[in-house]
Amino acid sequence: MAQDLNRKLVVDGLLKVEKSGFSNLVLPSLLSDVRLSPQDKGFISNLFYGTIERKITLDFILSRFISKPLKKLDGEVLAIMRSGLYQILYMNSVPSFAAINQAVSLCSSFKKTSAKGLVNAVLRKAADFDINTARFSSETERISVLYSVSREIVEIIMKDYPRTYEKIIK
């Protein structure tokens, strides 16, 4: 199965989750849409759940390279960039240039050819971003972004465990 079809299925799934779908129900429907090899299913599952799990971190990084708020971006374009950045940062089996190239190609699949330049530029810059040198507005934001945990949960844990909150969240 071509990797671009796998990535398209992942983006389709991410869009379904954004529209109030449950990831545990969306993924099986993705995997049953076409005949997929065990390797394809593993790749799709890893990319799908990983992108969801790291959404806060991914959005923080992407927002550094996009002038308008992410909420105002086209949903398909944002899902393409999130999944592309996840591959770059967290999937050692995917070279950065391949993830960027596939993300740019996906723009055509979703009829978003005008976004190709944006996706290419943002992912290239984001690929070189070092989260460890980022400036955060607060300790809560730092912990939330680094570990991709909502601020609300971080605040609760910080309040209840002021000395060990980072270890717990990590």
C-alpha positions as MATLAB code, in Angstrom:
seq = 'MAQDLNRKLVVDGLLKVEKSGFSNLVLPSLLSDVRLSPQDKGFISNLFYGTIERKITLDFILSRFISKPLKKLDGEVLAIMRSGLYQILYMNSVPSFAAINQAVSLCSSFKKTSAKGLVNAVLRKAADFDINTARFSSETERISVLYSVSREIVEIIMKDYPRTYEKIIK';
ca = [
       0.000    0.000    0.000;
       1.371    3.401   -0.915;
       2.378    5.513    2.053;
       0.508    8.524    0.665;
      -2.775    6.573    0.902;
      -1.872    5.653    4.481;
      -1.230    9.291    5.304;
      -4.459   10.342    3.616;
      -6.364    7.855    5.763;
      -4.688    9.299    8.864;
      -5.645   12.860    7.923;
      -9.211   11.698    7.192;
      -9.289   10.134   10.643;
      -7.888   13.220   12.358;
     -10.605   15.306   10.704;
     -13.289   12.890   11.954;
     -11.927   13.111   15.496;
     -11.951   16.930   15.305;
     -15.639   16.764   14.368;
     -16.428   15.050   17.684;
     -15.437   11.534   16.727;
     -13.882    9.182   19.226;
     -10.421    8.058   18.205;
     -11.025    4.501   19.388;
     -14.006    4.274   17.012;
     -12.469    6.206   14.131;
      -9.291    4.129   13.808;
     -10.993    0.765   13.200;
     -13.119    2.359   10.495;
      -9.947    3.693    8.835;
      -8.260    0.320    8.912;
     -11.278   -1.421    7.399;
     -11.725    1.026    4.495;
      -9.181   -0.701    2.267;
      -7.080   -3.843    2.257;
      -4.069   -2.921    4.302;
      -0.991   -4.934    5.131;
      -0.012   -5.389    8.795;
       2.794   -2.846    8.212;
       0.311   -0.333    6.812;
      -2.009   -0.827    9.774;
       0.872   -0.324   12.179;
       2.027    2.836   10.412;
      -1.507    4.275   10.300;
      -2.184    3.437   13.955;
       1.122    4.913   15.131;
       0.726    8.110   13.125;
      -2.969    8.535   13.981;
      -2.716    8.023   17.738;
       0.676    9.743   17.979;
      -0.606   12.889   16.279;
      -3.575   12.990   18.644;
      -1.404   12.319   21.686;
       1.100   15.067   20.822;
      -1.413   17.643   19.535;
      -0.581   20.297   22.159;
       3.148   20.077   21.423;
       2.614   20.001   17.658;
       0.277   23.009   17.762;
       2.716   24.998   19.906;
       5.499   24.434   17.382;
       3.325   25.053   14.316;
       1.997   28.285   15.808;
       5.556   29.638   15.895;
       5.683   29.590   12.094;
       2.134   30.566   11.112;
       1.071   34.191   11.427;
      -2.630   33.587   12.048;
      -4.190   31.530   14.841;
      -4.322   27.810   14.106;
      -8.092   27.865   14.643;
      -8.415   29.994   11.513;
      -6.488   27.542    9.340;
      -8.309   25.179    7.030;
      -8.960   21.920    8.930;
      -7.423   19.685    6.270;
      -4.287   21.807    6.030;
      -3.841   21.830    9.806;
      -4.324   18.041   10.022;
      -1.772   17.559    7.223;
       0.756   19.757    9.032;
       0.160   18.100   12.406;
       0.643   14.605   11.020;
       3.656   15.705    8.971;
       5.312   17.317   11.969;
       4.583   14.271   14.121;
       6.428   12.100   11.595;
       9.394   14.474   11.588;
       9.689   14.720   15.364;
       8.615   11.314   16.623;
       8.828    8.675   13.889;
      12.462    7.742   13.374;
      11.526    5.498   10.451;
      10.411    8.492    8.355;
      13.096   10.902    7.072;
      12.140   14.567    7.441;
      12.325   15.253    3.703;
       9.938   12.352    3.024;
       7.430   13.520    5.632;
       7.502   17.051    4.218;
       7.219   15.834    0.627;
       4.269   13.578    1.468;
       2.544   16.363    3.408;
       2.882   18.711    0.444;
       1.538   15.977   -1.860;
      -1.431   15.435    0.447;
      -2.529   19.001   -0.207;
      -3.470   17.905   -3.736;
      -5.409   14.920   -2.424;
      -7.551   17.277   -0.362;
      -7.808   19.850   -3.173;
      -5.744   22.356   -1.188;
      -3.033   22.997   -3.772;
      -2.832   26.657   -2.759;
      -1.558   25.508    0.656;
       1.429   23.560   -0.710;
       3.874   26.426   -0.231;
       2.652   27.109    3.297;
       2.861   23.440    4.304;
       6.339   23.115    2.813;
       7.690   26.281    4.448;
       6.140   25.678    7.871;
       7.237   22.040    8.111;
      10.786   22.845    6.999;
      11.109   25.524    9.673;
       9.325   23.452   12.326;
      11.614   20.488   11.644;
      14.554   22.556   12.908;
      12.754   23.966   15.944;
      14.253   22.960   19.296;
      11.483   22.769   21.874;
      14.073   22.786   24.659;
      15.079   26.364   23.807;
      11.514   27.652   23.505;
      10.256   30.482   25.665;
       7.091   29.819   27.609;
       4.753   32.261   29.303;
       4.667   30.181   32.475;
       5.795   26.947   34.057;
       2.301   25.590   33.448;
       2.617   26.255   29.727;
       6.089   24.690   29.625;
       4.916   21.460   31.236;
       1.735   21.399   29.138;
       3.639   21.810   25.872;
       6.587   19.536   26.647;
       4.405   16.627   27.700;
       1.315   17.470   25.635;
      -1.021   17.546   28.624;
      -3.845   20.052   28.980;
      -3.181   23.107   31.121;
      -6.089   22.236   33.379;
      -4.610   18.865   34.265;
      -1.146   20.375   34.678;
      -2.533   23.000   37.081;
      -4.253   20.359   39.200;
      -1.152   18.195   39.434;
       1.099   21.193   40.133;
      -1.213   22.270   42.951;
      -1.475   18.805   44.503;
       2.163   17.782   43.972;
       4.265   20.959   43.961;
       7.608   19.151   44.274;
       7.089   16.223   41.915;
       4.616   17.475   39.312;
       7.021   17.218   36.368;
       8.048   13.680   37.232;
       4.388   12.666   37.567;
       3.349   14.269   34.280;
       6.385   12.963   32.433;
];
